[in-house]
Amino acid sequence: MRAHRIDLNQLVLRQRTLRGAQNISTAWDILGTSCEMPVLLGPVGIAGRLKYADNDH
């Protein structure tokens, strides 16, 4: 364990900022529809049909 700690203390991480990312776009087209933000919803219609075992909800 001591050897691991010595090795970790010698490790140096250099922080870098994101470079070359001035003109990034998150827009996309799916099935002919354009979207500015990549937001999708999965199948959520079943959520209203869930039944709880204790019938409290």
Buried (B, 14 or more C-beta within 10 A) or exposed (E): EEEEEEEEEEEEEEEEEEEEEEEEEEEEEEEEEEEEEEEEEEEEEEEEEEEEEEEEE
